[in-house]
Amino acid sequence: QVQFVESGGGLVQPGGSLRLSCAVSGSFFSIRGMGWYRQAPGKQRELVAGIISAGSTNYADSVKGRFTISRDNAKNAVYLQMNSLKPEDTAVYYCNGMGLWEGSWGQGTQVTVSS
């Protein structure tokens, strides 16, 4: 069974940057679509960035131009580079497969953007 372990979150000031990492155990090569999701207090979980194994990416409008998703198949890992962070980016961030490739949710990593 595939498992996802997120790391790299923390407290950052507005305008700052963070790089999140997702370690994937199991058959990573079989997960064609990977995504980063976030859930803010009192809100539903939302997909913020996705990447297909061929390399195409998509982003939520709220993060477009600021976040970059990438995957390293050799390391069974997915990353989310977050720049120009805003207070509204504060949330718990999760990685998971998208659609048919969705698996069990990990613990997530907390990102807090505050001065």
C-alpha positions in Angstrom: 0.0 0.0 0.0 1.3 3.4 -0.9 2.0 5.9 1.9 2.7 9.6 1.8 4.8 11.5 4.4 4.9 15.2 4.1 7.6 17.5 5.6 9.0 21.0 5.3 6.3 23.1 6.8 6.8 25.9 9.3 6.2 29.5 10.3 7.2 32.0 7.7 6.6 35.7 7.2 4.5 37.1 4.4 6.5 37.2 1.2 8.7 34.3 2.3 9.3 30.9 0.8 9.1 27.3 1.9 9.8 24.0 0.1 7.6 21.1 1.0 8.6 17.5 0.4 6.6 14.3 0.1 8.2 11.0 0.5 6.2 8.2 -1.2 6.6 4.6 -0.2 5.2 1.8 -2.4 4.6 1.7 -6.1 5.3 5.4 -6.8 6.0 4.7 -10.5 2.4 3.6 -10.9 0.9 6.8 -9.6 0.6 8.8 -12.8 -1.0 11.9 -11.2 0.3 13.4 -7.9 -1.0 16.4 -6.2 -0.5 18.8 -3.3 -3.6 19.7 -1.3 -4.3 22.0 1.6 -6.9 22.4 4.2 -7.3 25.6 6.2 -9.3 25.8 9.4 -13.0 25.6 8.8 -12.5 25.0 5.1 -12.6 22.0 2.8 -9.5 20.4 1.5 -8.5 21.7 -1.9 -6.1 20.7 -4.6 -3.5 23.5 -5.1 -1.1 21.8 -7.6 -0.9 18.7 -9.6 1.6 16.9 -11.8 1.3 14.1 -14.3 4.2 11.7 -14.7 4.9 13.1 -18.2 5.6 16.4 -16.6 2.5 18.5 -17.2 1.4 20.6 -14.3 -1.7 22.5 -13.2 -2.3 25.0 -10.4 -5.2 26.6 -8.5 -5.7 30.2 -9.5 -4.9 31.3 -6.0 -1.3 29.9 -6.2 -0.5 30.2 -9.9 2.8 32.0 -10.5 3.9 31.5 -6.9 3.9 27.7 -6.3 5.8 25.1 -8.4 5.2 21.4 -8.1 7.8 18.9 -9.2 8.4 15.1 -8.9 11.6 13.0 -8.7 10.8 9.5 -9.8 14.2 8.3 -8.8 13.7 9.4 -5.3 10.0 8.6 -5.0 9.4 12.2 -4.0 7.2 15.1 -4.9 8.0 18.7 -4.0 6.1 22.0 -3.7 8.2 25.2 -3.9 6.1 28.0 -2.4 7.2 31.6 -3.0 5.6 35.0 -2.1 3.6 33.3 0.6 0.5 35.1 1.9 -1.4 34.7 5.2 -4.2 33.0 3.2 -1.8 30.2 2.3 -1.9 29.1 6.0 -3.1 25.5 6.1 -2.1 21.9 6.6 -0.6 20.7 3.3 -0.9 17.1 2.1 0.3 15.2 -0.9 -1.6 12.3 -2.4 -2.4 10.8 -5.7 -5.1 12.4 -7.8 -8.3 10.9 -8.9 -7.9 7.1 -9.5 -4.5 7.2 -7.8 -5.8 8.7 -4.5 -4.7 6.8 -1.5 -4.7 7.1 2.3 -4.0 10.6 3.6 -0.9 11.2 5.6 -0.4 13.6 8.6 0.3 16.6 6.5 2.6 19.5 7.3 1.5 22.8 8.8 2.3 26.0 7.0 1.7 29.2 8.8 2.2 32.6 7.2 2.2 35.3 9.7 4.2 38.4 10.7 
